[in-house]
Amino acid sequence: MASSAKTILIVEDNALNMRLFNDVLQASGYQTLQTGDGNEAVALAVEHRPDLILMDMRLPGISGLEATQLIKAHENLRDV
């Protein structure tokens, strides 16, 4: 049976912040996907189509703003 829990993609390169976000969201009944990399965030968003994305703006590689723009460029992700 498929889970009805909403999925949140957490994009955060600080391990302590990631753990805090993840623990609070999972304790509230959400499923989470996690990455600290903007390029991987785009790939995860395309693959899993999360209900919400929490995006850090300062990431190694491409910035959170660039990753958000790439995600929003996908027709199926524009409303995320």
N, CA, C and O atoms as a Maestro MAE file, in Angstrom:
{
 s_m_m2io_version
 :::
 2.0.0
}

f_m_ct {
 s_m_title
 :::
 protein
 m_atom[320] {
  # First column is atom index #
  i_m_mmod_type
  r_m_x_coord
  r_m_y_coord
  r_m_z_coord
  i_m_residue_number
  s_m_chain_name
  s_m_pdb_residue_name
  s_m_pdb_atom_name
  i_m_atomic_number
  :::
  1 25 0.841 -1.180 0.000 1 A "MET " " N  " 7
  2 3 0.000 0.000 0.000 1 A "MET " " CA " 6
  3 2 0.885 1.243 0.000 1 A "MET " " C  " 6
  4 15 1.855 1.300 0.756 1 A "MET " " O  " 8
  5 25 0.579 2.221 -0.817 2 A "ALA " " N  " 7
  6 3 1.362 3.450 -0.917 2 A "ALA " " CA " 6
  7 2 1.077 4.348 0.283 2 A "ALA " " C  " 6
  8 15 -0.045 4.395 0.787 2 A "ALA " " O  " 8
  9 25 2.091 5.045 0.722 3 A "SER " " N  " 7
  10 3 1.940 5.965 1.846 3 A "SER " " CA " 6
  11 2 1.284 7.260 1.376 3 A "SER " " C  " 6
  12 15 1.529 7.729 0.265 3 A "SER " " O  " 8
  13 25 0.446 7.831 2.244 4 A "SER " " N  " 7
  14 3 -0.206 9.097 1.900 4 A "SER " " CA " 6
  15 2 0.544 10.291 2.468 4 A "SER " " C  " 6
  16 15 0.107 11.430 2.306 4 A "SER " " O  " 8
  17 25 1.675 10.043 3.135 5 A "ALA " " N  " 7
  18 3 2.455 11.135 3.714 5 A "ALA " " CA " 6
  19 2 3.026 12.015 2.620 5 A "ALA " " C  " 6
  20 15 3.479 11.525 1.586 5 A "ALA " " O  " 8
  21 25 3.000 13.307 2.853 6 A "LYS " " N  " 7
  22 3 3.612 14.258 1.931 6 A "LYS " " CA " 6
  23 2 5.124 14.106 2.005 6 A "LYS " " C  " 6
  24 15 5.677 13.768 3.052 6 A "LYS " " O  " 8
  25 25 5.790 14.361 0.874 7 A "THR " " N  " 7
  26 3 7.242 14.245 0.798 7 A "THR " " CA " 6
  27 2 7.864 15.621 0.679 7 A "THR " " C  " 6
  28 15 7.436 16.446 -0.129 7 A "THR " " O  " 8
  29 25 8.886 15.859 1.498 8 A "ILE " " N  " 7
  30 3 9.610 17.129 1.484 8 A "ILE " " CA " 6
  31 2 11.067 16.849 1.153 8 A "ILE " " C  " 6
  32 15 11.715 16.022 1.795 8 A "ILE " " O  " 8
  33 25 11.573 17.547 0.146 9 A "LEU " " N  " 7
  34 3 12.986 17.478 -0.221 9 A "LEU " " CA " 6
  35 2 13.717 18.558 0.560 9 A "LEU " " C  " 6
  36 15 13.424 19.746 0.423 9 A "LEU " " O  " 8
  37 25 14.673 18.133 1.379 10 A "ILE " " N  " 7
  38 3 15.485 19.061 2.168 10 A "ILE " " CA " 6
  39 2 16.833 19.195 1.471 10 A "ILE " " C  " 6
  40 15 17.538 18.207 1.265 10 A "ILE " " O  " 8
  41 25 17.182 20.428 1.110 11 A "VAL " " N  " 7
  42 3 18.468 20.695 0.467 11 A "VAL " " CA " 6
  43 2 19.245 21.601 1.414 11 A "VAL " " C  " 6
  44 15 18.964 22.794 1.522 11 A "VAL " " O  " 8
  45 25 20.224 21.017 2.097 12 A "GLU " " N  " 7
  46 3 20.956 21.720 3.150 12 A "GLU " " CA " 6
  47 2 22.334 21.103 3.276 12 A "GLU " " C  " 6
  48 15 22.453 19.888 3.437 12 A "GLU " " O  " 8
  49 25 23.382 21.920 3.205 13 A "ASP " " N  " 7
  50 3 24.741 21.380 3.280 13 A "ASP " " CA " 6
  51 2 25.314 21.375 4.695 13 A "ASP " " C  " 6
  52 15 26.415 20.865 4.899 13 A "ASP " " O  " 8
  53 25 24.608 21.921 5.666 14 A "ASN " " N  " 7
  54 3 25.049 21.895 7.054 14 A "ASN " " CA " 6
  55 2 24.419 20.679 7.733 14 A "ASN " " C  " 6
  56 15 23.195 20.585 7.832 14 A "ASN " " O  " 8
  57 25 25.252 19.754 8.198 15 A "ALA " " N  " 7
  58 3 24.765 18.483 8.737 15 A "ALA " " CA " 6
  59 2 23.843 18.671 9.948 15 A "ALA " " C  " 6
  60 15 22.850 17.956 10.081 15 A "ALA " " O  " 8
  61 25 24.155 19.611 10.817 16 A "LEU " " N  " 7
  62 3 23.309 19.834 11.991 16 A "LEU " " CA " 6
  63 2 21.937 20.370 11.595 16 A "LEU " " C  " 6
  64 15 20.917 19.928 12.124 16 A "LEU " " O  " 8
  65 25 21.912 21.316 10.670 17 A "ASN " " N  " 7
  66 3 20.635 21.843 10.186 17 A "ASN " " CA " 6
  67 2 19.834 20.748 9.492 17 A "ASN " " C  " 6
  68 15 18.621 20.646 9.677 17 A "ASN " " O  " 8
  69 25 20.512 19.933 8.694 18 A "MET " " N  " 7
  70 3 19.839 18.843 7.990 18 A "MET " " CA " 6
  71 2 19.184 17.898 8.989 18 A "MET " " C  " 6
  72 15 18.029 17.509 8.817 18 A "MET " " O  " 8
  73 25 19.905 17.539 10.012 19 A "ARG " " N  " 7
  74 3 19.359 16.614 11.016 19 A "ARG " " CA " 6
  75 2 18.160 17.230 11.725 19 A "ARG " " C  " 6
  76 15 17.156 16.553 11.947 19 A "ARG " " O  " 8
  77 25 18.255 18.506 12.082 20 A "LEU " " N  " 7
  78 3 17.147 19.190 12.753 20 A "LEU " " CA " 6
  79 2 15.909 19.214 11.859 20 A "LEU " " C  " 6
  80 15 14.826 18.821 12.292 20 A "LEU " " O  " 8
  81 25 16.064 19.674 10.612 21 A "PHE " " N  " 7
  82 3 14.932 19.722 9.683 21 A "PHE " " CA " 6
  83 2 14.323 18.334 9.506 21 A "PHE " " C  " 6
  84 15 13.107 18.161 9.586 21 A "PHE " " O  " 8
  85 25 15.184 17.354 9.266 22 A "ASN " " N  " 7
  86 3 14.724 15.993 9.025 22 A "ASN " " CA " 6
  87 2 13.960 15.440 10.229 22 A "ASN " " C  " 6
  88 15 12.871 14.889 10.073 22 A "ASN " " O  " 8
  89 25 14.523 15.584 11.415 23 A "ASP " " N  " 7
  90 3 13.887 15.033 12.616 23 A "ASP " " CA " 6
  91 2 12.534 15.689 12.893 23 A "ASP " " C  " 6
  92 15 11.567 15.003 13.221 23 A "ASP " " O  " 8
  93 25 12.464 17.007 12.761 24 A "VAL " " N  " 7
  94 3 11.204 17.716 13.011 24 A "VAL " " CA " 6
  95 2 10.149 17.312 11.981 24 A "VAL " " C  " 6
  96 15 8.999 17.058 12.337 24 A "VAL " " O  " 8
  97 25 10.536 17.252 10.716 25 A "LEU " " N  " 7
  98 3 9.570 16.912 9.667 25 A "LEU " " CA " 6
  99 2 9.090 15.467 9.774 25 A "LEU " " C  " 6
  100 15 7.898 15.198 9.626 25 A "LEU " " O  " 8
  101 25 10.005 14.541 10.028 26 A "GLN " " N  " 7
  102 3 9.594 13.152 10.155 26 A "GLN " " CA " 6
  103 2 8.723 12.946 11.394 26 A "GLN " " C  " 6
  104 15 7.767 12.172 11.354 26 A "GLN " " O  " 8
  105 25 9.043 13.628 12.486 27 A "ALA " " N  " 7
  106 3 8.224 13.538 13.695 27 A "ALA " " CA " 6
  107 2 6.821 14.098 13.454 27 A "ALA " " C  " 6
  108 15 5.878 13.743 14.161 27 A "ALA " " O  " 8
  109 25 6.686 14.968 12.464 28 A "SER " " N  " 7
  110 3 5.390 15.555 12.114 28 A "SER " " CA " 6
  111 2 4.657 14.739 11.054 28 A "SER " " C  " 6
  112 15 3.583 15.135 10.602 28 A "SER " " O  " 8
  113 25 5.227 13.607 10.657 29 A "GLY " " N  " 7
  114 3 4.545 12.705 9.738 29 A "GLY " " CA " 6
  115 2 4.913 12.836 8.273 29 A "GLY " " C  " 6
  116 15 4.286 12.203 7.424 29 A "GLY " " O  " 8
  117 25 5.915 13.641 7.959 30 A "TYR " " N  " 7
  118 3 6.334 13.812 6.566 30 A "TYR " " CA " 6
  119 2 7.420 12.812 6.206 30 A "TYR " " C  " 6
  120 15 8.209 12.405 7.059 30 A "TYR " " O  " 8
  121 25 7.457 12.416 4.940 31 A "GLN " " N  " 7
  122 3 8.581 11.669 4.401 31 A "GLN " " CA " 6
  123 2 9.590 12.699 3.917 31 A "GLN " " C  " 6
  124 15 9.205 13.772 3.454 31 A "GLN " " O  " 8
  125 25 10.863 12.386 4.017 32 A "THR " " N  " 7
  126 3 11.871 13.342 3.573 32 A "THR " " CA " 6
  127 2 12.852 12.693 2.596 32 A "THR " " C  " 6
  128 15 13.137 11.497 2.645 32 A "THR " " O  " 8
  129 25 13.345 13.542 1.718 33 A "LEU " " N  " 7
  130 3 14.485 13.242 0.862 33 A "LEU " " CA " 6
  131 2 15.532 14.265 1.256 33 A "LEU " " C  " 6
  132 15 15.187 15.394 1.607 33 A "LEU " " O  " 8
  133 25 16.802 13.896 1.204 34 A "GLN " " N  " 7
  134 3 17.842 14.802 1.672 34 A "GLN " " CA " 6
  135 2 19.019 14.857 0.715 34 A "GLN " " C  " 6
  136 15 19.432 13.850 0.140 34 A "GLN " " O  " 8
  137 25 19.549 16.071 0.563 35 A "THR " " N  " 7
  138 3 20.794 16.246 -0.161 35 A "THR " " CA " 6
  139 2 21.427 17.572 0.267 35 A "THR " " C  " 6
  140 15 20.739 18.483 0.729 35 A "THR " " O  " 8
  141 25 22.715 17.661 0.109 36 A "GLY " " N  " 7
  142 3 23.434 18.896 0.368 36 A "GLY " " CA " 6
  143 2 23.996 19.495 -0.907 36 A "GLY " " C  " 6
  144 15 24.851 20.379 -0.853 36 A "GLY " " O  " 8
  145 25 23.525 19.023 -2.055 37 A "ASP " " N  " 7
  146 3 24.076 19.405 -3.345 37 A "ASP " " CA " 6
  147 2 22.960 19.893 -4.273 37 A "ASP " " C  " 6
  148 15 21.940 19.222 -4.429 37 A "ASP " " O  " 8
  149 25 23.155 21.041 -4.878 38 A "GLY " " N  " 7
  150 3 22.148 21.617 -5.756 38 A "GLY " " CA " 6
  151 2 21.841 20.782 -6.982 38 A "GLY " " C  " 6
  152 15 20.679 20.648 -7.364 38 A "GLY " " O  " 8
  153 25 22.869 20.215 -7.608 39 A "ASN " " N  " 7
  154 3 22.642 19.368 -8.786 39 A "ASN " " CA " 6
  155 2 21.853 18.114 -8.422 39 A "ASN " " C  " 6
  156 15 20.958 17.697 -9.157 39 A "ASN " " O  " 8
  157 25 22.192 17.522 -7.284 40 A "GLU " " N  " 7
  158 3 21.465 16.337 -6.841 40 A "GLU " " CA " 6
  159 2 20.029 16.706 -6.462 40 A "GLU " " C  " 6
  160 15 19.115 15.902 -6.643 40 A "GLU " " O  " 8
  161 25 19.829 17.911 -5.940 41 A "ALA " " N  " 7
  162 3 18.474 18.370 -5.612 41 A "ALA " " CA " 6
  163 2 17.600 18.389 -6.859 41 A "ALA " " C  " 6
  164 15 16.442 17.974 -6.816 41 A "ALA " " O  " 8
  165 25 18.144 18.863 -7.951 42 A "VAL " " N  " 7
  166 3 17.395 18.894 -9.210 42 A "VAL " " CA " 6
  167 2 17.033 17.467 -9.625 42 A "VAL " " C  " 6
  168 15 15.888 17.191 -9.984 42 A "VAL " " O  " 8
  169 25 17.998 16.576 -9.575 43 A "ALA " " N  " 7
  170 3 17.761 15.185 -9.968 43 A "ALA " " CA " 6
  171 2 16.716 14.520 -9.067 43 A "ALA " " C  " 6
  172 15 15.835 13.815 -9.560 43 A "ALA " " O  " 8
  173 25 16.808 14.738 -7.761 44 A "LEU " " N  " 7
  174 3 15.835 14.158 -6.835 44 A "LEU " " CA " 6
  175 2 14.440 14.724 -7.057 44 A "LEU " " C  " 6
  176 15 13.452 13.994 -6.982 44 A "LEU " " O  " 8
  177 25 14.359 16.017 -7.330 45 A "ALA " " N  " 7
  178 3 13.060 16.642 -7.578 45 A "ALA " " CA " 6
  179 2 12.412 16.051 -8.826 45 A "ALA " " C  " 6
  180 15 11.217 15.754 -8.829 45 A "ALA " " O  " 8
  181 25 13.197 15.882 -9.881 46 A "VAL " " N  " 7
  182 3 12.673 15.312 -11.125 46 A "VAL " " CA " 6
  183 2 12.222 13.865 -10.897 46 A "VAL " " C  " 6
  184 15 11.162 13.460 -11.374 46 A "VAL " " O  " 8
  185 25 13.023 13.098 -10.172 47 A "GLU " " N  " 7
  186 3 12.727 11.679 -9.957 47 A "GLU " " CA " 6
  187 2 11.533 11.458 -9.022 47 A "GLU " " C  " 6
  188 15 10.700 10.588 -9.277 47 A "GLU " " O  " 8
  189 25 11.450 12.242 -7.942 48 A "HIS " " N  " 7
  190 3 10.465 11.971 -6.889 48 A "HIS " " CA " 6
  191 2 9.286 12.938 -6.829 48 A "HIS " " C  " 6
  192 15 8.286 12.642 -6.177 48 A "HIS " " O  " 8
  193 25 9.382 14.082 -7.493 49 A "ARG " " N  " 7
  194 3 8.360 15.131 -7.464 49 A "ARG " " CA " 6
  195 2 7.821 15.367 -6.055 49 A "ARG " " C  " 6
  196 15 6.674 15.030 -5.763 49 A "ARG " " O  " 8
  197 25 8.650 15.947 -5.181 50 A "PRO " " N  " 7
  198 3 8.213 16.178 -3.803 50 A "PRO " " CA " 6
  199 2 7.084 17.208 -3.727 50 A "PRO " " C  " 6
  200 15 6.860 17.977 -4.661 50 A "PRO " " O  " 8
  201 25 6.390 17.203 -2.610 51 A "ASP " " N  " 7
  202 3 5.306 18.161 -2.393 51 A "ASP " " CA " 6
  203 2 5.844 19.546 -2.024 51 A "ASP " " C  " 6
  204 15 5.203 20.565 -2.280 51 A "ASP " " O  " 8
  205 25 7.024 19.559 -1.425 52 A "LEU " " N  " 7
  206 3 7.643 20.809 -0.971 52 A "LEU " " CA " 6
  207 2 9.157 20.641 -1.010 52 A "LEU " " C  " 6
  208 15 9.673 19.543 -0.799 52 A "LEU " " O  " 8
  209 25 9.864 21.733 -1.282 53 A "ILE " " N  " 7
  210 3 11.329 21.716 -1.246 53 A "ILE " " CA " 6
  211 2 11.798 22.816 -0.306 53 A "ILE " " C  " 6
  212 15 11.439 23.981 -0.473 53 A "ILE " " O  " 8
  213 25 12.605 22.438 0.684 54 A "LEU " " N  " 7
  214 3 13.272 23.409 1.552 54 A "LEU " " CA " 6
  215 2 14.684 23.575 1.006 54 A "LEU " " C  " 6
  216 15 15.502 22.661 1.110 54 A "LEU " " O  " 8
  217 25 14.973 24.730 0.429 55 A "MET " " N  " 7
  218 3 16.212 24.934 -0.312 55 A "MET " " CA " 6
  219 2 17.123 25.927 0.392 55 A "MET " " C  " 6
  220 15 16.743 27.074 0.625 55 A "MET " " O  " 8
  221 25 18.329 25.479 0.731 56 A "ASP " " N  " 7
  222 3 19.388 26.365 1.213 56 A "ASP " " CA " 6
  223 2 19.867 27.177 0.006 56 A "ASP " " C  " 6
  224 15 19.995 26.625 -1.086 56 A "ASP " " O  " 8
  225 25 20.125 28.436 0.175 57 A "MET " " N  " 7
  226 3 20.543 29.267 -0.957 57 A "MET " " CA " 6
  227 2 22.039 29.172 -1.231 57 A "MET " " C  " 6
  228 15 22.466 29.314 -2.377 57 A "MET " " O  " 8
  229 25 22.839 28.936 -0.196 58 A "ARG " " N  " 7
  230 3 24.288 28.854 -0.388 58 A "ARG " " CA " 6
  231 2 24.725 27.401 -0.300 58 A "ARG " " C  " 6
  232 15 24.825 26.820 0.780 58 A "ARG " " O  " 8
  233 25 24.979 26.840 -1.463 59 A "LEU " " N  " 7
  234 3 25.384 25.440 -1.566 59 A "LEU " " CA " 6
  235 2 26.683 25.341 -2.353 59 A "LEU " " C  " 6
  236 15 27.004 26.227 -3.145 59 A "LEU " " O  " 8
  237 25 27.433 24.256 -2.134 60 A "PRO " " N  " 7
  238 3 28.602 24.043 -2.985 60 A "PRO " " CA " 6
  239 2 28.142 23.688 -4.399 60 A "PRO " " C  " 6
  240 15 27.071 23.107 -4.573 60 A "PRO " " O  " 8
  241 25 28.928 24.027 -5.386 61 A "GLY " " N  " 7
  242 3 28.527 23.772 -6.772 61 A "GLY " " CA " 6
  243 2 27.562 24.849 -7.218 61 A "GLY " " C  " 6
  244 15 27.894 26.035 -7.193 61 A "GLY " " O  " 8
  245 25 26.376 24.449 -7.625 62 A "ILE " " N  " 7
  246 3 25.395 25.459 -8.025 62 A "ILE " " CA " 6
  247 2 24.639 25.951 -6.791 62 A "ILE " " C  " 6
  248 15 24.434 25.195 -5.842 62 A "ILE " " O  " 8
  249 25 24.237 27.190 -6.807 63 A "SER " " N  " 7
  250 3 23.540 27.777 -5.660 63 A "SER " " CA " 6
  251 2 22.111 27.243 -5.577 63 A "SER " " C  " 6
  252 15 21.596 26.653 -6.527 63 A "SER " " O  " 8
  253 25 21.490 27.460 -4.438 64 A "GLY " " N  " 7
  254 3 20.095 27.088 -4.266 64 A "GLY " " CA " 6
  255 2 19.188 27.834 -5.227 64 A "GLY " " C  " 6
  256 15 18.188 27.290 -5.696 64 A "GLY " " O  " 8
  257 25 19.536 29.071 -5.519 65 A "LEU " " N  " 7
  258 3 18.743 29.845 -6.481 65 A "LEU " " CA " 6
  259 2 18.822 29.216 -7.870 65 A "LEU " " C  " 6
  260 15 17.805 29.072 -8.548 65 A "LEU " " O  " 8
  261 25 20.022 28.843 -8.289 66 A "GLU " " N  " 7
  262 3 20.188 28.189 -9.594 66 A "GLU " " CA " 6
  263 2 19.443 26.848 -9.636 66 A "GLU " " C  " 6
  264 15 18.789 26.522 -10.627 66 A "GLU " " O  " 8
  265 25 19.550 26.086 -8.558 67 A "ALA " " N  " 7
  266 3 18.854 24.791 -8.499 67 A "ALA " " CA " 6
  267 2 17.347 24.998 -8.583 67 A "ALA " " C  " 6
  268 15 16.657 24.253 -9.279 67 A "ALA " " O  " 8
  269 25 16.833 26.002 -7.879 68 A "THR " " N  " 7
  270 3 15.402 26.301 -7.915 68 A "THR " " CA " 6
  271 2 14.962 26.677 -9.322 68 A "THR " " C  " 6
  272 15 13.907 26.238 -9.781 68 A "THR " " O  " 8
  273 25 15.762 27.486 -10.008 69 A "GLN " " N  " 7
  274 3 15.430 27.867 -11.379 69 A "GLN " " CA " 6
  275 2 15.394 26.647 -12.302 69 A "GLN " " C  " 6
  276 15 14.519 26.547 -13.162 69 A "GLN " " O  " 8
  277 25 16.335 25.727 -12.128 70 A "LEU " " N  " 7
  278 3 16.352 24.505 -12.936 70 A "LEU " " CA " 6
  279 2 15.137 23.633 -12.631 70 A "LEU " " C  " 6
  280 15 14.540 23.056 -13.540 70 A "LEU " " O  " 8
  281 25 14.776 23.538 -11.373 71 A "ILE " " N  " 7
  282 3 13.601 22.750 -10.989 71 A "ILE " " CA " 6
  283 2 12.340 23.369 -11.578 71 A "ILE " " C  " 6
  284 15 11.504 22.658 -12.135 71 A "ILE " " O  " 8
  285 25 12.196 24.675 -11.461 72 A "LYS " " N  " 7
  286 3 11.004 25.371 -11.965 72 A "LYS " " CA " 6
  287 2 10.908 25.321 -13.492 72 A "LYS " " C  " 6
  288 15 9.832 25.527 -14.053 72 A "LYS " " O  " 8
  289 25 12.027 25.047 -14.163 73 A "ALA " " N  " 7
  290 3 12.023 24.943 -15.621 73 A "ALA " " CA " 6
  291 2 11.354 23.652 -16.094 73 A "ALA " " C  " 6
  292 15 10.959 23.551 -17.255 73 A "ALA " " O  " 8
  293 25 11.225 22.660 -15.199 74 A "HIS " " N  " 7
  294 3 10.570 21.407 -15.548 74 A "HIS " " CA " 6
  295 2 9.061 21.582 -15.450 74 A "HIS " " C  " 6
  296 15 8.540 21.997 -14.415 74 A "HIS " " O  " 8
  297 25 8.370 21.262 -16.532 75 A "GLU " " N  " 7
  298 3 6.923 21.464 -16.594 75 A "GLU " " CA " 6
  299 2 6.182 20.778 -15.441 75 A "GLU " " C  " 6
  300 15 5.234 21.347 -14.900 75 A "GLU " " O  " 8
  301 25 6.593 19.579 -15.060 76 A "ASN " " N  " 7
  302 3 5.918 18.831 -14.009 76 A "ASN " " CA " 6
  303 2 6.260 19.321 -12.602 76 A "ASN " " C  " 6
  304 15 5.666 18.857 -11.628 76 A "ASN " " O  " 8
  305 25 7.199 20.242 -12.484 77 A "LEU " " N  " 7
  306 3 7.642 20.696 -11.162 77 A "LEU " " CA " 6
  307 2 7.316 22.159 -10.895 77 A "LEU " " C  " 6
  308 15 7.634 22.671 -9.822 77 A "LEU " " O  " 8
  309 25 6.694 22.835 -11.838 78 A "ARG " " N  " 7
  310 3 6.462 24.270 -11.696 78 A "ARG " " CA " 6
  311 2 5.609 24.636 -10.486 78 A "ARG " " C  " 6
  312 15 5.748 25.725 -9.930 78 A "ARG " " O  " 8
  313 25 4.729 23.730 -10.082 79 A "ASP " " N  " 7
  314 3 3.856 24.040 -8.956 79 A "ASP " " CA " 6
  315 2 4.387 23.570 -7.605 79 A "ASP " " C  " 6
  316 15 3.716 23.728 -6.585 79 A "ASP " " O  " 8
  317 25 5.591 22.994 -7.592 80 A "VAL " " N  " 7
  318 3 6.189 22.556 -6.328 80 A "VAL " " CA " 6
  319 2 6.693 23.781 -5.588 80 A "VAL " " C  " 6
  320 15 7.239 23.659 -4.491 80 A "VAL " " O  " 8
  :::
 }
 m_bond[319] {
  # First column is bond index #
  i_m_from
  i_m_to
  i_m_order
  :::
  1 1 2 1
  2 2 3 1
  3 3 4 2
  4 3 5 1
  5 5 6 1
  6 6 7 1
  7 7 8 2
  8 7 9 1
  9 9 10 1
  10 10 11 1
  11 11 12 2
  12 11 13 1
  13 13 14 1
  14 14 15 1
  15 15 16 2
  16 15 17 1
  17 17 18 1
  18 18 19 1
  19 19 20 2
  20 19 21 1
  21 21 22 1
  22 22 23 1
  23 23 24 2
  24 23 25 1
  25 25 26 1
  26 26 27 1
  27 27 28 2
  28 27 29 1
  29 29 30 1
  30 30 31 1
  31 31 32 2
  32 31 33 1
  33 33 34 1
  34 34 35 1
  35 35 36 2
  36 35 37 1
  37 37 38 1
  38 38 39 1
  39 39 40 2
  40 39 41 1
  41 41 42 1
  42 42 43 1
  43 43 44 2
  44 43 45 1
  45 45 46 1
  46 46 47 1
  47 47 48 2
  48 47 49 1
  49 49 50 1
  50 50 51 1
  51 51 52 2
  52 51 53 1
  53 53 54 1
  54 54 55 1
  55 55 56 2
  56 55 57 1
  57 57 58 1
  58 58 59 1
  59 59 60 2
  60 59 61 1
  61 61 62 1
  62 62 63 1
  63 63 64 2
  64 63 65 1
  65 65 66 1
  66 66 67 1
  67 67 68 2
  68 67 69 1
  69 69 70 1
  70 70 71 1
  71 71 72 2
  72 71 73 1
  73 73 74 1
  74 74 75 1
  75 75 76 2
  76 75 77 1
  77 77 78 1
  78 78 79 1
  79 79 80 2
  80 79 81 1
  81 81 82 1
  82 82 83 1
  83 83 84 2
  84 83 85 1
  85 85 86 1
  86 86 87 1
  87 87 88 2
  88 87 89 1
  89 89 90 1
  90 90 91 1
  91 91 92 2
  92 91 93 1
  93 93 94 1
  94 94 95 1
  95 95 96 2
  96 95 97 1
  97 97 98 1
  98 98 99 1
  99 99 100 2
  100 99 101 1
  101 101 102 1
  102 102 103 1
  103 103 104 2
  104 103 105 1
  105 105 106 1
  106 106 107 1
  107 107 108 2
  108 107 109 1
  109 109 110 1
  110 110 111 1
  111 111 112 2
  112 111 113 1
  113 113 114 1
  114 114 115 1
  115 115 116 2
  116 115 117 1
  117 117 118 1
  118 118 119 1
  119 119 120 2
  120 119 121 1
  121 121 122 1
  122 122 123 1
  123 123 124 2
  124 123 125 1
  125 125 126 1
  126 126 127 1
  127 127 128 2
  128 127 129 1
  129 129 130 1
  130 130 131 1
  131 131 132 2
  132 131 133 1
  133 133 134 1
  134 134 135 1
  135 135 136 2
  136 135 137 1
  137 137 138 1
  138 138 139 1
  139 139 140 2
  140 139 141 1
  141 141 142 1
  142 142 143 1
  143 143 144 2
  144 143 145 1
  145 145 146 1
  146 146 147 1
  147 147 148 2
  148 147 149 1
  149 149 150 1
  150 150 151 1
  151 151 152 2
  152 151 153 1
  153 153 154 1
  154 154 155 1
  155 155 156 2
  156 155 157 1
  157 157 158 1
  158 158 159 1
  159 159 160 2
  160 159 161 1
  161 161 162 1
  162 162 163 1
  163 163 164 2
  164 163 165 1
  165 165 166 1
  166 166 167 1
  167 167 168 2
  168 167 169 1
  169 169 170 1
  170 170 171 1
  171 171 172 2
  172 171 173 1
  173 173 174 1
  174 174 175 1
  175 175 176 2
  176 175 177 1
  177 177 178 1
  178 178 179 1
  179 179 180 2
  180 179 181 1
  181 181 182 1
  182 182 183 1
  183 183 184 2
  184 183 185 1
  185 185 186 1
  186 186 187 1
  187 187 188 2
  188 187 189 1
  189 189 190 1
  190 190 191 1
  191 191 192 2
  192 191 193 1
  193 193 194 1
  194 194 195 1
  195 195 196 2
  196 195 197 1
  197 197 198 1
  198 198 199 1
  199 199 200 2
  200 199 201 1
  201 201 202 1
  202 202 203 1
  203 203 204 2
  204 203 205 1
  205 205 206 1
  206 206 207 1
  207 207 208 2
  208 207 209 1
  209 209 210 1
  210 210 211 1
  211 211 212 2
  212 211 213 1
  213 213 214 1
  214 214 215 1
  215 215 216 2
  216 215 217 1
  217 217 218 1
  218 218 219 1
  219 219 220 2
  220 219 221 1
  221 221 222 1
  222 222 223 1
  223 223 224 2
  224 223 225 1
  225 225 226 1
  226 226 227 1
  227 227 228 2
  228 227 229 1
  229 229 230 1
  230 230 231 1
  231 231 232 2
  232 231 233 1
  233 233 234 1
  234 234 235 1
  235 235 236 2
  236 235 237 1
  237 237 238 1
  238 238 239 1
  239 239 240 2
  240 239 241 1
  241 241 242 1
  242 242 243 1
  243 243 244 2
  244 243 245 1
  245 245 246 1
  246 246 247 1
  247 247 248 2
  248 247 249 1
  249 249 250 1
  250 250 251 1
  251 251 252 2
  252 251 253 1
  253 253 254 1
  254 254 255 1
  255 255 256 2
  256 255 257 1
  257 257 258 1
  258 258 259 1
  259 259 260 2
  260 259 261 1
  261 261 262 1
  262 262 263 1
  263 263 264 2
  264 263 265 1
  265 265 266 1
  266 266 267 1
  267 267 268 2
  268 267 269 1
  269 269 270 1
  270 270 271 1
  271 271 272 2
  272 271 273 1
  273 273 274 1
  274 274 275 1
  275 275 276 2
  276 275 277 1
  277 277 278 1
  278 278 279 1
  279 279 280 2
  280 279 281 1
  281 281 282 1
  282 282 283 1
  283 283 284 2
  284 283 285 1
  285 285 286 1
  286 286 287 1
  287 287 288 2
  288 287 289 1
  289 289 290 1
  290 290 291 1
  291 291 292 2
  292 291 293 1
  293 293 294 1
  294 294 295 1
  295 295 296 2
  296 295 297 1
  297 297 298 1
  298 298 299 1
  299 299 300 2
  300 299 301 1
  301 301 302 1
  302 302 303 1
  303 303 304 2
  304 303 305 1
  305 305 306 1
  306 306 307 1
  307 307 308 2
  308 307 309 1
  309 309 310 1
  310 310 311 1
  311 311 312 2
  312 311 313 1
  313 313 314 1
  314 314 315 1
  315 315 316 2
  316 315 317 1
  317 317 318 1
  318 318 319 1
  319 319 320 2
  :::
 }
}
